Amino acid sequence: MDALNRSQAPFPAEVWEAIDEAAVEAASDMLTGRRFLEVEGPFGVGLTAIEVGNDDYCREPSADEAAAVLSRSISVPMLRKQFRLSLRRLAAYHEQGQPLNLKPVEDAAEAIARREEEFIYYGQQAFGVDGILNSEGRCHRKGGDWANLDHALKDVLTAVTSLDEGGFRGPYALVLEPKLYNNLFRRYDNTDMLQVEHLSRLCTKGIYKANVKGAAVIDPRVGKLIIGQDLRAGYSSQDGIHCSLYLTESLVVRLDDPGAVCTIEPAEVVET
């Protein structure tokens, strides 16, 4: 099935390869969830929902009643962003070897990446899709003022201890909103050690700057990232001037154990 309609495009496979490469490179620079979560797939564009949890009775049956066993499932969102490329520039690239401006591809890929991150961390609760930072059952801690280097370290240690006591022994990833992440690049007094270097010894799955609020310590056993269609480009149409193309992917986080996350709410977010 040619779901991406590539066979109808007025350019050859080598152009698709350049578009795909530019898209993946641009998106990869912004993606953080894929770096510490286990990824399964891709399973294909036809993956529209996945089952979660165990089957269970909808209610306890009476003595003369047949039991009903139900499964639970969540939707697999499809992300899509359209962009255009000049037909003349595509022809110049293919026929004359001139450079091809792929900034529209990169911009579309970054838009997809931002949306993927949003789904991983916060889901879409109106449609029953939770993210790893707002799921019921996670740990949550109030933090101190991260303008103080000692407070940041203390809060992360407290979160790690909470997870450890809950049976989640790591390795841990630390995800931070940009202001908090940037402030980790400060040196401890009278030393050459940056705070980010110190925390990286504790959070060995990585420390990541992401579009989140506050901070979170995450054991990857929280769940898996299920991929339907991985990031690919497709063809829509052309009007004699531009080719209308799009990027698409489909994915969802299957939350296996929300207790593997401890979110931190610092008392104050400071500027560097």
C-alpha beads as a LAMMPS data file, in Angstrom:
LAMMPS data file: protein, C-alpha beads

272 atoms
271 bonds

1 atom types
1 bond types

-500.0 500.0 xlo xhi
-500.0 500.0 ylo yhi
-500.0 500.0 zlo zhi

Masses

1 110.0

Atoms # bond

1 1 1 0.000 0.000 0.000
2 1 1 1.448 3.343 -1.096
3 1 1 0.051 5.281 1.862
4 1 1 2.555 8.101 1.274
5 1 1 1.619 8.438 -2.422
6 1 1 5.303 8.709 -3.368
7 1 1 4.833 7.042 -6.744
8 1 1 2.803 10.056 -7.916
9 1 1 5.545 12.614 -7.187
10 1 1 7.279 14.207 -10.214
11 1 1 10.779 13.460 -8.911
12 1 1 12.904 10.326 -8.357
13 1 1 13.826 8.277 -5.295
14 1 1 17.065 10.200 -4.677
15 1 1 15.032 13.334 -3.879
16 1 1 12.926 11.376 -1.383
17 1 1 16.135 10.155 0.228
18 1 1 17.378 13.733 0.644
19 1 1 14.017 14.829 2.105
20 1 1 13.870 11.916 4.548
21 1 1 17.456 12.459 5.658
22 1 1 16.888 16.176 6.294
23 1 1 13.667 15.481 8.201
24 1 1 15.175 12.834 10.477
25 1 1 18.244 14.957 11.210
26 1 1 16.172 18.045 12.087
27 1 1 13.750 16.096 14.264
28 1 1 16.464 14.123 16.056
29 1 1 18.061 17.307 17.359
30 1 1 14.863 18.119 19.279
31 1 1 13.676 14.700 20.441
32 1 1 14.452 13.620 24.001
33 1 1 11.897 10.956 24.933
34 1 1 13.295 8.502 22.379
35 1 1 16.710 8.765 23.991
36 1 1 15.763 7.082 27.257
37 1 1 12.485 5.231 26.574
38 1 1 12.494 1.799 24.994
39 1 1 11.082 2.003 21.463
40 1 1 9.032 -0.712 19.749
41 1 1 8.142 -0.659 16.066
42 1 1 7.515 0.685 13.548
43 1 1 4.432 -1.498 13.038
44 1 1 2.981 0.431 10.105
45 1 1 0.423 3.109 9.374
46 1 1 -2.425 0.709 10.182
47 1 1 -1.656 0.741 13.908
48 1 1 -4.485 2.922 15.229
49 1 1 -4.765 1.654 18.819
50 1 1 -2.908 -0.534 21.318
51 1 1 -4.175 -2.538 24.280
52 1 1 -2.983 -1.536 27.733
53 1 1 -3.177 -3.199 31.117
54 1 1 -4.786 -6.573 31.803
55 1 1 -8.202 -7.834 30.760
56 1 1 -10.738 -7.680 33.559
57 1 1 -14.407 -8.263 34.329
58 1 1 -16.575 -5.249 33.679
59 1 1 -18.334 -6.178 36.915
60 1 1 -18.556 -9.209 39.140
61 1 1 -21.219 -11.486 37.577
62 1 1 -24.127 -12.807 39.590
63 1 1 -24.663 -16.553 39.921
64 1 1 -26.948 -16.788 36.882
65 1 1 -25.177 -14.161 34.748
66 1 1 -22.543 -14.636 32.063
67 1 1 -19.294 -12.826 32.782
68 1 1 -18.040 -10.089 30.465
69 1 1 -14.292 -9.606 30.115
70 1 1 -13.104 -6.326 28.638
71 1 1 -9.808 -5.053 27.294
72 1 1 -8.592 -1.469 27.548
73 1 1 -6.950 0.369 24.673
74 1 1 -5.607 3.788 23.781
75 1 1 -5.440 5.531 20.430
76 1 1 -2.193 5.909 18.514
77 1 1 -2.122 9.563 17.402
78 1 1 -0.992 10.412 13.891
79 1 1 1.061 13.587 13.547
80 1 1 1.149 15.439 10.238
81 1 1 2.696 18.662 8.942
82 1 1 2.451 19.941 5.366
83 1 1 5.166 21.874 3.510
84 1 1 5.979 22.927 -0.066
85 1 1 9.047 22.704 -2.283
86 1 1 9.608 24.616 -5.527
87 1 1 9.226 22.486 -8.656
88 1 1 11.954 24.488 -10.400
89 1 1 14.408 23.943 -7.562
90 1 1 13.587 20.249 -7.405
91 1 1 14.298 20.002 -11.136
92 1 1 17.544 21.974 -10.785
93 1 1 18.675 19.610 -8.018
94 1 1 17.821 16.466 -9.969
95 1 1 18.870 17.573 -13.468
96 1 1 21.761 19.955 -12.814
97 1 1 23.057 18.956 -9.381
98 1 1 22.313 22.348 -7.859
99 1 1 21.819 22.606 -4.071
100 1 1 18.290 21.974 -2.811
101 1 1 16.943 24.201 -0.067
102 1 1 15.412 21.788 2.429
103 1 1 14.572 24.331 5.127
104 1 1 10.793 23.779 4.624
105 1 1 11.414 20.081 5.358
106 1 1 13.435 20.924 8.467
107 1 1 10.766 23.347 9.737
108 1 1 8.052 20.707 9.272
109 1 1 10.197 18.082 11.013
110 1 1 10.753 20.371 13.981
111 1 1 6.998 20.955 14.251
112 1 1 6.429 17.175 14.282
113 1 1 9.186 16.741 16.891
114 1 1 7.643 19.344 19.204
115 1 1 4.284 17.590 18.974
116 1 1 5.859 14.188 19.611
117 1 1 7.522 15.520 22.745
118 1 1 4.208 16.975 23.904
119 1 1 2.482 13.612 23.500
120 1 1 5.271 11.759 25.313
121 1 1 5.339 14.068 28.311
122 1 1 1.728 15.294 28.549
123 1 1 -0.376 13.164 26.188
124 1 1 -3.829 14.343 25.140
125 1 1 -6.018 13.705 28.135
126 1 1 -9.240 14.774 26.425
127 1 1 -8.811 11.670 24.244
128 1 1 -7.688 9.375 27.053
129 1 1 -3.972 9.547 26.230
130 1 1 -1.804 10.283 29.266
131 1 1 1.800 11.448 29.193
132 1 1 4.546 10.312 31.507
133 1 1 4.607 13.606 33.450
134 1 1 0.870 13.965 34.168
135 1 1 -0.219 10.364 34.606
136 1 1 -2.067 9.280 37.725
137 1 1 0.174 7.277 40.041
138 1 1 3.414 9.155 39.497
139 1 1 5.437 10.530 42.405
140 1 1 5.551 14.292 42.867
141 1 1 7.749 16.443 45.075
142 1 1 7.841 20.158 45.835
143 1 1 11.337 21.482 45.362
144 1 1 13.480 24.306 46.639
145 1 1 14.855 27.390 44.930
146 1 1 17.151 26.117 42.194
147 1 1 19.036 29.395 42.222
148 1 1 20.847 27.600 45.038
149 1 1 23.046 24.820 43.683
150 1 1 22.524 22.715 46.787
151 1 1 18.742 22.803 46.404
152 1 1 18.829 21.393 42.894
153 1 1 21.015 18.474 43.962
154 1 1 18.915 17.851 47.073
155 1 1 15.668 17.769 45.064
156 1 1 17.031 15.307 42.518
157 1 1 18.410 13.094 45.295
158 1 1 15.027 13.160 47.035
159 1 1 13.288 12.137 43.810
160 1 1 15.781 9.322 43.186
161 1 1 15.307 8.076 46.743
162 1 1 11.516 8.057 46.301
163 1 1 11.823 5.970 43.130
164 1 1 14.383 3.659 44.705
165 1 1 12.111 3.027 47.674
166 1 1 9.289 2.258 45.241
167 1 1 11.358 -0.486 43.622
168 1 1 12.633 1.530 40.654
169 1 1 16.377 1.342 41.001
170 1 1 17.349 3.020 37.757
171 1 1 19.208 3.867 35.670
172 1 1 17.516 7.257 35.725
173 1 1 16.987 10.033 33.210
174 1 1 16.574 13.654 34.294
175 1 1 14.314 15.876 32.175
176 1 1 14.309 19.631 32.765
177 1 1 12.623 22.713 31.415
178 1 1 15.118 24.949 29.569
179 1 1 15.739 27.473 32.363
180 1 1 16.498 24.756 34.891
181 1 1 18.697 22.866 32.447
182 1 1 20.705 25.960 31.530
183 1 1 21.340 26.729 35.185
184 1 1 23.089 23.400 35.664
185 1 1 26.068 24.794 33.772
186 1 1 27.359 26.545 36.863
187 1 1 30.452 25.543 38.791
188 1 1 30.463 24.609 42.430
189 1 1 32.349 27.141 44.532
190 1 1 36.103 26.636 44.516
191 1 1 35.926 23.718 42.059
192 1 1 36.052 23.099 38.323
193 1 1 33.013 20.797 38.406
194 1 1 29.789 21.840 36.721
195 1 1 26.585 20.812 38.421
196 1 1 25.443 19.006 35.265
197 1 1 28.571 16.818 35.490
198 1 1 27.773 15.975 39.102
199 1 1 24.157 15.069 38.374
200 1 1 25.145 12.990 35.333
201 1 1 26.812 10.529 37.696
202 1 1 23.437 9.975 39.335
203 1 1 21.248 10.166 36.224
204 1 1 23.197 7.868 33.931
205 1 1 20.428 7.606 31.287
206 1 1 21.070 11.254 30.487
207 1 1 20.059 14.801 31.374
208 1 1 17.771 16.418 28.820
209 1 1 16.434 19.889 28.063
210 1 1 12.815 19.533 26.987
211 1 1 9.642 21.583 26.650
212 1 1 8.310 20.588 30.084
213 1 1 7.440 22.371 33.296
214 1 1 9.800 21.858 36.207
215 1 1 11.836 18.681 36.285
216 1 1 11.363 14.930 36.444
217 1 1 13.467 11.909 37.321
218 1 1 12.405 8.953 35.189
219 1 1 13.136 5.250 35.336
220 1 1 12.669 3.980 31.736
221 1 1 10.461 1.177 33.041
222 1 1 7.672 3.766 33.093
223 1 1 6.652 2.458 29.663
224 1 1 7.515 2.013 26.011
225 1 1 7.215 4.271 23.010
226 1 1 5.152 2.402 20.425
227 1 1 5.742 3.514 16.826
228 1 1 3.205 2.937 14.074
229 1 1 4.513 4.950 11.131
230 1 1 7.964 6.379 11.798
231 1 1 8.781 9.821 10.431
232 1 1 8.384 9.785 6.638
233 1 1 7.529 12.246 3.881
234 1 1 4.598 11.880 1.508
235 1 1 3.243 13.560 -1.619
236 1 1 -0.041 15.490 -1.886
237 1 1 -0.146 17.410 -5.172
238 1 1 1.527 20.029 -7.351
239 1 1 0.188 23.233 -8.881
240 1 1 2.855 23.869 -11.522
241 1 1 4.880 26.008 -9.110
242 1 1 5.223 23.995 -5.925
243 1 1 4.983 20.395 -4.814
244 1 1 2.777 20.012 -1.759
245 1 1 4.361 17.434 0.529
246 1 1 3.931 16.428 4.151
247 1 1 5.676 14.694 7.008
248 1 1 3.816 12.169 9.099
249 1 1 4.330 9.726 11.933
250 1 1 2.182 7.890 14.468
251 1 1 3.163 6.918 17.996
252 1 1 2.024 6.672 21.607
253 1 1 3.561 5.952 24.998
254 1 1 2.273 2.764 26.571
255 1 1 2.421 3.543 30.269
256 1 1 3.357 0.355 32.099
257 1 1 4.104 1.820 35.531
258 1 1 3.570 5.564 36.143
259 1 1 5.191 5.152 39.566
260 1 1 8.544 5.043 37.772
261 1 1 8.403 8.848 37.428
262 1 1 8.949 11.505 40.069
263 1 1 8.116 15.045 38.975
264 1 1 9.733 17.992 40.774
265 1 1 8.211 21.437 41.131
266 1 1 10.980 23.895 42.112
267 1 1 9.984 26.862 44.259
268 1 1 11.383 29.223 41.680
269 1 1 12.596 29.007 38.108
270 1 1 15.665 31.211 37.743
271 1 1 17.330 32.841 34.766
272 1 1 20.995 32.241 34.055

Bonds

1 1 1 2
2 1 2 3
3 1 3 4
4 1 4 5
5 1 5 6
6 1 6 7
7 1 7 8
8 1 8 9
9 1 9 10
10 1 10 11
11 1 11 12
12 1 12 13
13 1 13 14
14 1 14 15
15 1 15 16
16 1 16 17
17 1 17 18
18 1 18 19
19 1 19 20
20 1 20 21
21 1 21 22
22 1 22 23
23 1 23 24
24 1 24 25
25 1 25 26
26 1 26 27
27 1 27 28
28 1 28 29
29 1 29 30
30 1 30 31
31 1 31 32
32 1 32 33
33 1 33 34
34 1 34 35
35 1 35 36
36 1 36 37
37 1 37 38
38 1 38 39
39 1 39 40
40 1 40 41
41 1 41 42
42 1 42 43
43 1 43 44
44 1 44 45
45 1 45 46
46 1 46 47
47 1 47 48
48 1 48 49
49 1 49 50
50 1 50 51
51 1 51 52
52 1 52 53
53 1 53 54
54 1 54 55
55 1 55 56
56 1 56 57
57 1 57 58
58 1 58 59
59 1 59 60
60 1 60 61
61 1 61 62
62 1 62 63
63 1 63 64
64 1 64 65
65 1 65 66
66 1 66 67
67 1 67 68
68 1 68 69
69 1 69 70
70 1 70 71
71 1 71 72
72 1 72 73
73 1 73 74
74 1 74 75
75 1 75 76
76 1 76 77
77 1 77 78
78 1 78 79
79 1 79 80
80 1 80 81
81 1 81 82
82 1 82 83
83 1 83 84
84 1 84 85
85 1 85 86
86 1 86 87
87 1 87 88
88 1 88 89
89 1 89 90
90 1 90 91
91 1 91 92
92 1 92 93
93 1 93 94
94 1 94 95
95 1 95 96
96 1 96 97
97 1 97 98
98 1 98 99
99 1 99 100
100 1 100 101
101 1 101 102
102 1 102 103
103 1 103 104
104 1 104 105
105 1 105 106
106 1 106 107
107 1 107 108
108 1 108 109
109 1 109 110
110 1 110 111
111 1 111 112
112 1 112 113
113 1 113 114
114 1 114 115
115 1 115 116
116 1 116 117
117 1 117 118
118 1 118 119
119 1 119 120
120 1 120 121
121 1 121 122
122 1 122 123
123 1 123 124
124 1 124 125
125 1 125 126
126 1 126 127
127 1 127 128
128 1 128 129
129 1 129 130
130 1 130 131
131 1 131 132
132 1 132 133
133 1 133 134
134 1 134 135
135 1 135 136
136 1 136 137
137 1 137 138
138 1 138 139
139 1 139 140
140 1 140 141
141 1 141 142
142 1 142 143
143 1 143 144
144 1 144 145
145 1 145 146
146 1 146 147
147 1 147 148
148 1 148 149
149 1 149 150
150 1 150 151
151 1 151 152
152 1 152 153
153 1 153 154
154 1 154 155
155 1 155 156
156 1 156 157
157 1 157 158
158 1 158 159
159 1 159 160
160 1 160 161
161 1 161 162
162 1 162 163
163 1 163 164
164 1 164 165
165 1 165 166
166 1 166 167
167 1 167 168
168 1 168 169
169 1 169 170
170 1 170 171
171 1 171 172
172 1 172 173
173 1 173 174
174 1 174 175
175 1 175 176
176 1 176 177
177 1 177 178
178 1 178 179
179 1 179 180
180 1 180 181
181 1 181 182
182 1 182 183
183 1 183 184
184 1 184 185
185 1 185 186
186 1 186 187
187 1 187 188
188 1 188 189
189 1 189 190
190 1 190 191
191 1 191 192
192 1 192 193
193 1 193 194
194 1 194 195
195 1 195 196
196 1 196 197
197 1 197 198
198 1 198 199
199 1 199 200
200 1 200 201
201 1 201 202
202 1 202 203
203 1 203 204
204 1 204 205
205 1 205 206
206 1 206 207
207 1 207 208
208 1 208 209
209 1 209 210
210 1 210 211
211 1 211 212
212 1 212 213
213 1 213 214
214 1 214 215
215 1 215 216
216 1 216 217
217 1 217 218
218 1 218 219
219 1 219 220
220 1 220 221
221 1 221 222
222 1 222 223
223 1 223 224
224 1 224 225
225 1 225 226
226 1 226 227
227 1 227 228
228 1 228 229
229 1 229 230
230 1 230 231
231 1 231 232
232 1 232 233
233 1 233 234
234 1 234 235
235 1 235 236
236 1 236 237
237 1 237 238
238 1 238 239
239 1 239 240
240 1 240 241
241 1 241 242
242 1 242 243
243 1 243 244
244 1 244 245
245 1 245 246
246 1 246 247
247 1 247 248
248 1 248 249
249 1 249 250
250 1 250 251
251 1 251 252
252 1 252 253
253 1 253 254
254 1 254 255
255 1 255 256
256 1 256 257
257 1 257 258
258 1 258 259
259 1 259 260
260 1 260 261
261 1 261 262
262 1 262 263
263 1 263 264
264 1 264 265
265 1 265 266
266 1 266 267
267 1 267 268
268 1 268 269
269 1 269 270
270 1 270 271
271 1 271 272
